[in-house]
Amino acid sequence: MAKLRHIAFIVKNPKKLYDFYHHLFGLEQVRVSPNGSVHVIDGLFNLAFLQQTNSAAEVVNTHRADGHEVNQTQGINHYGFVVDNLESVLSRLDASVKRGRSPQNGRPAEMRIIDPWGNNFDLASKGFLGREERRLPGIRHVVVQSAAPDLAADFYKSALDLREVRRGADGTIVLSDGDVSLALTPDQAIGKSGIQYFGVHVPDWASTRARFRELGMELSAPGGAEAEVRVSDPEGNLFVLSEKGWQN
Protein backbone atom coordinates (compact mmCIF):
# COMPACT_ATOMS: atom_id res chain seq x y z
CA MET A 1 0.00 0.00 0.00
CA ALA A 2 1.22 3.49 -0.85
CA LYS A 3 1.50 5.98 2.02
CA LEU A 4 0.36 9.60 1.70
CA ARG A 5 3.28 11.50 3.18
CA HIS A 6 3.83 14.82 1.36
CA ILE A 7 2.27 18.16 0.46
CA ALA A 8 4.15 20.88 -1.43
CA PHE A 9 3.30 24.58 -1.53
CA ILE A 10 4.47 27.42 -3.76
CA VAL A 11 5.26 30.21 -1.31
CA LYS A 12 6.69 33.71 -1.18
CA ASN A 13 8.47 33.30 2.15
CA PRO A 14 9.45 29.71 3.07
CA LYS A 15 11.15 30.68 6.33
CA LYS A 16 8.10 32.61 7.56
CA LEU A 17 5.89 29.56 6.96
CA TYR A 18 8.40 27.28 8.67
CA ASP A 19 8.42 29.55 11.72
CA PHE A 20 4.58 29.54 11.77
CA TYR A 21 4.16 25.76 11.60
CA HIS A 22 7.12 25.09 13.88
CA HIS A 23 5.70 27.31 16.59
CA LEU A 24 2.18 25.89 16.37
CA PHE A 25 2.91 22.21 15.85
CA GLY A 26 6.61 21.64 16.47
CA LEU A 27 7.33 20.73 12.84
CA GLU A 28 11.05 20.30 12.37
CA GLN A 29 13.17 21.53 9.49
CA VAL A 30 14.91 18.70 7.63
CA ARG A 31 16.11 20.36 4.43
CA VAL A 32 16.80 23.82 3.03
CA SER A 33 17.50 23.97 -0.71
CA PRO A 34 19.98 26.40 -2.33
CA ASN A 35 17.08 28.63 -3.43
CA GLY A 36 15.63 28.81 0.09
CA SER A 37 12.87 26.20 -0.18
CA VAL A 38 12.25 24.48 3.16
CA HIS A 39 11.13 20.93 3.97
CA VAL A 40 9.63 20.20 7.40
CA ILE A 41 8.25 17.05 9.00
CA ASP A 42 6.03 16.13 11.94
CA GLY A 43 7.92 12.85 12.22
CA LEU A 44 5.65 11.12 9.72
CA PHE A 45 4.45 13.67 7.16
CA ASN A 46 6.45 16.13 5.03
CA LEU A 47 5.49 19.68 4.07
CA ALA A 48 7.62 21.38 1.39
CA PHE A 49 7.56 25.17 1.18
CA LEU A 50 8.90 25.73 -2.35
CA GLN A 51 10.24 29.20 -3.08
CA GLN A 52 8.14 30.93 -5.73
CA THR A 53 10.03 32.14 -8.79
CA ASN A 54 9.05 34.72 -11.38
CA SER A 55 11.72 33.76 -13.88
CA ALA A 56 10.88 32.08 -17.19
CA ALA A 57 12.12 28.61 -18.10
CA GLU A 58 11.49 25.89 -20.64
CA VAL A 59 9.02 23.18 -19.65
CA VAL A 60 10.30 19.62 -20.02
CA ASN A 61 7.53 17.06 -19.58
CA THR A 62 6.07 17.54 -16.06
CA HIS A 63 8.58 20.12 -14.71
CA ARG A 64 10.54 23.16 -15.77
CA ALA A 65 14.06 22.61 -17.04
CA ASP A 66 15.43 24.51 -14.02
CA GLY A 67 13.74 22.05 -11.64
CA HIS A 68 10.94 24.35 -10.51
CA GLU A 69 7.26 23.50 -10.69
CA VAL A 70 5.49 24.47 -13.91
CA ASN A 71 2.65 26.08 -11.97
CA GLN A 72 4.12 28.89 -9.88
CA THR A 73 0.77 30.08 -8.52
CA GLN A 74 1.02 30.70 -4.78
CA GLY A 75 -0.73 28.00 -2.73
CA ILE A 76 -0.82 24.22 -2.30
CA ASN A 77 0.71 22.69 -5.42
CA HIS A 78 0.79 18.90 -5.18
CA TYR A 79 0.92 15.90 -2.83
CA GLY A 80 2.99 12.75 -2.69
CA PHE A 81 3.06 9.06 -1.77
CA VAL A 82 5.79 6.78 -0.49
CA VAL A 83 5.73 3.48 -2.39
CA ASP A 84 7.62 0.22 -1.89
CA ASN A 85 8.38 -0.30 -5.57
CA LEU A 86 8.16 2.54 -8.06
CA GLU A 87 8.10 0.39 -11.19
CA SER A 88 5.33 -1.81 -9.78
CA VAL A 89 3.08 1.23 -9.30
CA LEU A 90 3.89 2.61 -12.74
CA SER A 91 3.00 -0.72 -14.33
CA ARG A 92 -0.57 -0.35 -13.00
CA LEU A 93 -1.13 3.02 -14.65
CA ASP A 94 -2.81 3.32 -18.00
CA ALA A 95 -0.51 4.60 -20.74
CA SER A 96 -2.68 7.71 -21.05
CA VAL A 97 -1.77 8.85 -17.52
CA LYS A 98 0.92 11.52 -17.88
CA ARG A 99 4.10 11.00 -15.89
CA GLY A 100 7.65 12.30 -15.80
CA ARG A 101 10.83 11.83 -13.79
CA SER A 102 11.23 14.44 -11.09
CA PRO A 103 14.36 16.62 -11.16
CA GLN A 104 17.05 14.99 -9.04
CA ASN A 105 18.12 18.22 -7.38
CA GLY A 106 18.02 17.02 -3.79
CA ARG A 107 14.24 16.79 -3.50
CA PRO A 108 13.06 13.30 -2.52
CA ALA A 109 10.41 12.84 -5.25
CA GLU A 110 11.30 10.38 -8.02
CA MET A 111 8.29 10.45 -10.35
CA ARG A 112 5.54 12.97 -11.04
CA ILE A 113 2.11 11.64 -11.98
CA ILE A 114 -0.80 13.73 -13.26
CA ASP A 115 -4.01 11.86 -12.54
CA PRO A 116 -6.89 11.81 -15.08
CA TRP A 117 -8.45 14.87 -13.35
CA GLY A 118 -5.35 17.02 -13.55
CA ASN A 119 -4.09 16.54 -9.98
CA ASN A 120 -0.31 16.37 -9.59
CA PHE A 121 1.22 13.89 -7.17
CA ASP A 122 4.71 12.55 -6.57
CA LEU A 123 5.95 9.03 -5.94
CA ALA A 124 9.05 8.25 -3.91
CA SER A 125 10.38 4.83 -2.92
CA LYS A 126 13.01 6.46 -0.69
CA GLY A 127 10.50 8.45 1.36
CA PHE A 128 9.91 12.16 1.89
CA LEU A 129 12.49 12.76 4.63
CA GLY A 130 10.18 11.52 7.39
CA ARG A 131 10.90 8.81 9.91
CA GLU A 132 7.51 7.05 10.06
CA GLU A 133 7.33 8.44 13.60
CA ARG A 134 3.73 8.89 14.72
CA ARG A 135 3.21 11.74 17.13
CA LEU A 136 0.82 14.62 17.66
CA PRO A 137 0.32 17.27 16.44
CA GLY A 138 0.49 15.67 13.02
CA ILE A 139 -0.84 16.03 9.47
CA ARG A 140 -3.32 13.20 9.09
CA HIS A 141 -5.86 14.31 6.46
CA VAL A 142 -5.75 15.65 2.89
CA VAL A 143 -8.75 16.88 0.88
CA VAL A 144 -8.73 16.88 -2.93
CA GLN A 145 -11.56 18.13 -5.14
CA SER A 146 -12.64 15.88 -8.00
CA ALA A 147 -15.55 16.23 -10.37
CA ALA A 148 -15.86 12.43 -10.30
CA PRO A 149 -15.06 11.12 -6.79
CA ASP A 150 -16.19 7.58 -7.67
CA LEU A 151 -13.79 7.33 -10.59
CA ALA A 152 -11.01 9.06 -8.68
CA ALA A 153 -11.44 6.65 -5.76
CA ASP A 154 -11.23 3.68 -8.13
CA PHE A 155 -8.04 5.14 -9.61
CA TYR A 156 -6.29 5.59 -6.26
CA LYS A 157 -7.45 2.24 -4.92
CA SER A 158 -6.24 0.44 -8.04
CA ALA A 159 -2.95 2.29 -8.54
CA LEU A 160 -1.92 2.79 -4.91
CA ASP A 161 -3.90 0.19 -2.93
CA LEU A 162 -5.53 2.82 -0.74
CA ARG A 163 -8.43 1.47 1.31
CA GLU A 164 -11.93 2.99 1.22
CA VAL A 165 -13.19 3.86 4.70
CA ARG A 166 -16.24 6.06 4.22
CA ARG A 167 -18.71 7.62 1.79
CA GLY A 168 -20.48 10.87 2.64
CA ALA A 169 -23.96 12.04 1.70
CA ASP A 170 -22.39 14.86 -0.34
CA GLY A 171 -20.53 12.40 -2.59
CA THR A 172 -17.21 12.60 -0.75
CA ILE A 173 -15.25 9.34 -0.64
CA VAL A 174 -12.56 8.92 2.03
CA LEU A 175 -9.61 6.63 1.40
CA SER A 176 -6.82 5.77 3.82
CA ASP A 177 -3.32 4.34 4.01
CA GLY A 178 -3.86 3.42 7.66
CA ASP A 179 -2.33 6.63 9.03
CA VAL A 180 -3.41 9.47 6.71
CA SER A 181 -6.79 9.82 5.02
CA LEU A 182 -7.43 11.19 1.52
CA ALA A 183 -10.87 12.71 1.01
CA LEU A 184 -12.03 12.99 -2.60
CA THR A 185 -14.83 15.54 -2.68
CA PRO A 186 -16.95 17.17 -5.41
CA ASP A 187 -16.97 20.44 -3.47
CA GLN A 188 -14.53 23.32 -3.78
CA ALA A 189 -13.48 25.01 -0.54
CA ILE A 190 -10.94 27.39 -2.08
CA GLY A 191 -12.60 28.36 -5.36
CA LYS A 192 -10.56 26.10 -7.62
CA SER A 193 -10.09 22.41 -8.31
CA GLY A 194 -7.33 20.18 -7.00
CA ILE A 195 -6.02 19.87 -3.47
CA GLN A 196 -8.12 22.02 -1.16
CA TYR A 197 -6.63 21.78 2.31
CA PHE A 198 -5.07 19.44 4.85
CA GLY A 199 -5.92 18.46 8.41
CA VAL A 200 -3.81 18.55 11.56
CA HIS A 201 -4.69 16.18 14.40
CA VAL A 202 -3.95 18.04 17.65
CA PRO A 203 -3.67 16.43 21.10
CA ASP A 204 -5.94 18.92 22.87
CA TRP A 205 -7.62 22.28 22.34
CA ALA A 206 -6.23 24.02 25.41
CA SER A 207 -2.56 23.78 24.45
CA THR A 208 -3.35 24.40 20.78
CA ARG A 209 -5.33 27.57 21.52
CA ALA A 210 -2.51 28.77 23.77
CA ARG A 211 0.03 28.40 20.97
CA PHE A 212 -2.22 30.31 18.57
CA ARG A 213 -2.63 33.10 21.11
CA GLU A 214 1.15 33.40 21.33
CA LEU A 215 1.02 34.34 17.64
CA GLY A 216 -1.79 36.82 18.23
CA MET A 217 -4.44 34.51 16.74
CA GLU A 218 -7.66 33.53 18.47
CA LEU A 219 -8.73 29.97 17.71
CA SER A 220 -12.48 29.45 17.67
CA ALA A 221 -14.13 26.49 19.38
CA PRO A 222 -14.76 23.42 17.20
CA GLY A 223 -18.26 23.09 15.82
CA GLY A 224 -20.38 20.97 13.51
CA ALA A 225 -20.54 17.24 13.09
CA GLU A 226 -16.86 16.99 12.16
CA ALA A 227 -15.71 19.09 15.17
CA GLU A 228 -13.12 20.85 13.01
CA VAL A 229 -11.79 24.40 13.00
CA ARG A 230 -10.63 26.01 9.75
CA VAL A 231 -7.53 28.20 9.81
CA SER A 232 -5.41 29.98 7.19
CA ASP A 233 -1.64 30.30 7.45
CA PRO A 234 0.24 33.57 6.76
CA GLU A 235 0.16 32.94 3.00
CA GLY A 236 -3.53 32.05 2.92
CA ASN A 237 -3.23 28.25 2.73
CA LEU A 238 -6.24 26.58 4.34
CA PHE A 239 -5.94 23.83 6.94
CA VAL A 240 -8.24 22.35 9.55
CA LEU A 241 -7.68 21.26 13.13
CA SER A 242 -9.29 18.30 14.86
CA GLU A 243 -8.87 16.86 18.32
CA LYS A 244 -10.56 13.57 17.46
CA GLY A 245 -8.74 13.07 14.16
CA TRP A 246 -10.03 11.32 11.05
CA GLN A 247 -11.17 7.80 10.38
CA ASN A 248 -8.36 5.61 9.09
C-alpha positions as CSV (number, residue, x, y, z in Angstrom):
1,M,0.0,0.0,0.0
2,A,1.2,3.5,-0.8
3,K,1.5,6.0,2.0
4,L,0.4,9.6,1.7
5,R,3.3,11.5,3.2
6,H,3.8,14.8,1.4
7,I,2.3,18.2,0.5
8,A,4.1,20.9,-1.4
9,F,3.3,24.6,-1.5
10,I,4.5,27.4,-3.8
11,V,5.3,30.2,-1.3
12,K,6.7,33.7,-1.2
13,N,8.5,33.3,2.1
14,P,9.5,29.7,3.1
15,K,11.2,30.7,6.3
16,K,8.1,32.6,7.6
17,L,5.9,29.6,7.0
18,Y,8.4,27.3,8.7
19,D,8.4,29.5,11.7
20,F,4.6,29.5,11.8
21,Y,4.2,25.8,11.6
22,H,7.1,25.1,13.9
23,H,5.7,27.3,16.6
24,L,2.2,25.9,16.4
25,F,2.9,22.2,15.8
26,G,6.6,21.6,16.5
27,L,7.3,20.7,12.8
28,E,11.1,20.3,12.4
29,Q,13.2,21.5,9.5
30,V,14.9,18.7,7.6
31,R,16.1,20.4,4.4
32,V,16.8,23.8,3.0
33,S,17.5,24.0,-0.7
34,P,20.0,26.4,-2.3
35,N,17.1,28.6,-3.4
36,G,15.6,28.8,0.1
37,S,12.9,26.2,-0.2
38,V,12.3,24.5,3.2
39,H,11.1,20.9,4.0
40,V,9.6,20.2,7.4
41,I,8.2,17.0,9.0
42,D,6.0,16.1,11.9
43,G,7.9,12.9,12.2
44,L,5.7,11.1,9.7
45,F,4.5,13.7,7.2
46,N,6.4,16.1,5.0
47,L,5.5,19.7,4.1
48,A,7.6,21.4,1.4
49,F,7.6,25.2,1.2
50,L,8.9,25.7,-2.3
51,Q,10.2,29.2,-3.1
52,Q,8.1,30.9,-5.7
53,T,10.0,32.1,-8.8
54,N,9.0,34.7,-11.4
55,S,11.7,33.8,-13.9
56,A,10.9,32.1,-17.2
57,A,12.1,28.6,-18.1
58,E,11.5,25.9,-20.6
59,V,9.0,23.2,-19.6
60,V,10.3,19.6,-20.0
61,N,7.5,17.1,-19.6
62,T,6.1,17.5,-16.1
63,H,8.6,20.1,-14.7
64,R,10.5,23.2,-15.8
65,A,14.1,22.6,-17.0
66,D,15.4,24.5,-14.0
67,G,13.7,22.0,-11.6
68,H,10.9,24.3,-10.5
69,E,7.3,23.5,-10.7
70,V,5.5,24.5,-13.9
71,N,2.6,26.1,-12.0
72,Q,4.1,28.9,-9.9
73,T,0.8,30.1,-8.5
74,Q,1.0,30.7,-4.8
75,G,-0.7,28.0,-2.7
76,I,-0.8,24.2,-2.3
77,N,0.7,22.7,-5.4
78,H,0.8,18.9,-5.2
79,Y,0.9,15.9,-2.8
80,G,3.0,12.7,-2.7
81,F,3.1,9.1,-1.8
82,V,5.8,6.8,-0.5
83,V,5.7,3.5,-2.4
84,D,7.6,0.2,-1.9
85,N,8.4,-0.3,-5.6
86,L,8.2,2.5,-8.1
87,E,8.1,0.4,-11.2
88,S,5.3,-1.8,-9.8
89,V,3.1,1.2,-9.3
90,L,3.9,2.6,-12.7
91,S,3.0,-0.7,-14.3
92,R,-0.6,-0.3,-13.0
93,L,-1.1,3.0,-14.6
94,D,-2.8,3.3,-18.0
95,A,-0.5,4.6,-20.7
96,S,-2.7,7.7,-21.1
97,V,-1.8,8.9,-17.5
98,K,0.9,11.5,-17.9
99,R,4.1,11.0,-15.9
100,G,7.7,12.3,-15.8
101,R,10.8,11.8,-13.8
102,S,11.2,14.4,-11.1
103,P,14.4,16.6,-11.2
104,Q,17.0,15.0,-9.0
105,N,18.1,18.2,-7.4
106,G,18.0,17.0,-3.8
107,R,14.2,16.8,-3.5
108,P,13.1,13.3,-2.5
109,A,10.4,12.8,-5.2
110,E,11.3,10.4,-8.0
111,M,8.3,10.4,-10.3
112,R,5.5,13.0,-11.0
113,I,2.1,11.6,-12.0
114,I,-0.8,13.7,-13.3
115,D,-4.0,11.9,-12.5
116,P,-6.9,11.8,-15.1
117,W,-8.5,14.9,-13.3
118,G,-5.3,17.0,-13.5
119,N,-4.1,16.5,-10.0
120,N,-0.3,16.4,-9.6
121,F,1.2,13.9,-7.2
122,D,4.7,12.5,-6.6
123,L,5.9,9.0,-5.9
124,A,9.1,8.2,-3.9
125,S,10.4,4.8,-2.9
126,K,13.0,6.5,-0.7
127,G,10.5,8.4,1.4
128,F,9.9,12.2,1.9
129,L,12.5,12.8,4.6
130,G,10.2,11.5,7.4
131,R,10.9,8.8,9.9
132,E,7.5,7.0,10.1
133,E,7.3,8.4,13.6
134,R,3.7,8.9,14.7
135,R,3.2,11.7,17.1
136,L,0.8,14.6,17.7
137,P,0.3,17.3,16.4
138,G,0.5,15.7,13.0
139,I,-0.8,16.0,9.5
140,R,-3.3,13.2,9.1
141,H,-5.9,14.3,6.5
142,V,-5.8,15.6,2.9
143,V,-8.8,16.9,0.9
144,V,-8.7,16.9,-2.9
145,Q,-11.6,18.1,-5.1
146,S,-12.6,15.9,-8.0
147,A,-15.6,16.2,-10.4
148,A,-15.9,12.4,-10.3
149,P,-15.1,11.1,-6.8
150,D,-16.2,7.6,-7.7
151,L,-13.8,7.3,-10.6
152,A,-11.0,9.1,-8.7
153,A,-11.4,6.7,-5.8
154,D,-11.2,3.7,-8.1
155,F,-8.0,5.1,-9.6
156,Y,-6.3,5.6,-6.3
157,K,-7.4,2.2,-4.9
158,S,-6.2,0.4,-8.0
159,A,-3.0,2.3,-8.5
160,L,-1.9,2.8,-4.9
161,D,-3.9,0.2,-2.9
162,L,-5.5,2.8,-0.7
163,R,-8.4,1.5,1.3
164,E,-11.9,3.0,1.2
165,V,-13.2,3.9,4.7
166,R,-16.2,6.1,4.2
167,R,-18.7,7.6,1.8
168,G,-20.5,10.9,2.6
169,A,-24.0,12.0,1.7
170,D,-22.4,14.9,-0.3
171,G,-20.5,12.4,-2.6
172,T,-17.2,12.6,-0.8
173,I,-15.3,9.3,-0.6
174,V,-12.6,8.9,2.0
175,L,-9.6,6.6,1.4
176,S,-6.8,5.8,3.8
177,D,-3.3,4.3,4.0
178,G,-3.9,3.4,7.7
179,D,-2.3,6.6,9.0
180,V,-3.4,9.5,6.7
181,S,-6.8,9.8,5.0
182,L,-7.4,11.2,1.5
183,A,-10.9,12.7,1.0
184,L,-12.0,13.0,-2.6
185,T,-14.8,15.5,-2.7
186,P,-16.9,17.2,-5.4
187,D,-17.0,20.4,-3.5
188,Q,-14.5,23.3,-3.8
189,A,-13.5,25.0,-0.5
190,I,-10.9,27.4,-2.1
191,G,-12.6,28.4,-5.4
192,K,-10.6,26.1,-7.6
193,S,-10.1,22.4,-8.3
194,G,-7.3,20.2,-7.0
195,I,-6.0,19.9,-3.5
196,Q,-8.1,22.0,-1.2
197,Y,-6.6,21.8,2.3
198,F,-5.1,19.4,4.8
199,G,-5.9,18.5,8.4
200,V,-3.8,18.5,11.6
201,H,-4.7,16.2,14.4
202,V,-4.0,18.0,17.6
203,P,-3.7,16.4,21.1
204,D,-5.9,18.9,22.9
205,W,-7.6,22.3,22.3
206,A,-6.2,24.0,25.4
207,S,-2.6,23.8,24.4
208,T,-3.4,24.4,20.8
209,R,-5.3,27.6,21.5
210,A,-2.5,28.8,23.8
211,R,0.0,28.4,21.0
212,F,-2.2,30.3,18.6
213,R,-2.6,33.1,21.1
214,E,1.2,33.4,21.3
215,L,1.0,34.3,17.6
216,G,-1.8,36.8,18.2
217,M,-4.4,34.5,16.7
218,E,-7.7,33.5,18.5
219,L,-8.7,30.0,17.7
220,S,-12.5,29.5,17.7
221,A,-14.1,26.5,19.4
222,P,-14.8,23.4,17.2
223,G,-18.3,23.1,15.8
224,G,-20.4,21.0,13.5
225,A,-20.5,17.2,13.1
226,E,-16.9,17.0,12.2
227,A,-15.7,19.1,15.2
228,E,-13.1,20.8,13.0
229,V,-11.8,24.4,13.0
230,R,-10.6,26.0,9.7
231,V,-7.5,28.2,9.8
232,S,-5.4,30.0,7.2
233,D,-1.6,30.3,7.5
234,P,0.2,33.6,6.8
235,E,0.2,32.9,3.0
236,G,-3.5,32.0,2.9
237,N,-3.2,28.3,2.7
238,L,-6.2,26.6,4.3
239,F,-5.9,23.8,6.9
240,V,-8.2,22.3,9.6
241,L,-7.7,21.3,13.1
242,S,-9.3,18.3,14.9
243,E,-8.9,16.9,18.3
244,K,-10.6,13.6,17.5
245,G,-8.7,13.1,14.2
246,W,-10.0,11.3,11.1
247,Q,-11.2,7.8,10.4
248,N,-8.4,5.6,9.1
